[in-house]
């Protein structure tokens, strides 16, 4: 048993993310290793806005983490998802990383809509701020966007792709906001069981491969 906890930790841990990379914010997507670009519901929204085309009810997600027990590595986020009709939905996200000495903040709005029975598309707009709250260092503000598509040929398969910051926006005088591409698939061999696979590449990091699995014991608790 002494090896069990370290193994579980390695299976579920997720890298700390800075430099304004778009990440999945729900507990469900984090439990699936972040592989959510092909999920047709709330977990995939911040990475792939086209998942909003399948929105059927309101969602709220709140996240707080203090990575490595360091104050300067605290991460906070809140998100709202709202259905806007039979074929679409909208979402608002706010994230804060860091402390008063240095922090990165993102405010984003997303919209997705079904364009056919099996295909949805979406867009996201991001306002980015980096700097300090005490004014000791220069602060930077910028804006960028994302686009995504989701294809669900049947109830068992879905394929998703998204591009973040296709405009090559800079985050400050030296560095660019990462240009990031996510491509993935989700497979549901049984109704409560989901398998996901995702490939992620941005201009700063090597190719990341994410795997995820979920087994849902209950459809709803309340």
Buried (B, 14 or more C-beta within 10 A) or exposed (E): EEEEEEEEEEEEEBEEBBBBBBBBBBEBBBBBBBBBBBBBBBBBBBBBBBBBBBBEEEBEBEBEBEBEEEEBBBBBBBBEBBBEEEBBBBBEBBBBBBBEEBBBBBBBBBBBBBBEEEBBBBBBBBBBBBBBEEEEEEEBEBEBBBBBBBBBEEEEEBBBBBBBBEEEBBBBEEEBBBBBBBBBBBEBEEEEEBBBBBBBBBEEEEEBEBBBEBEEEEEEEE
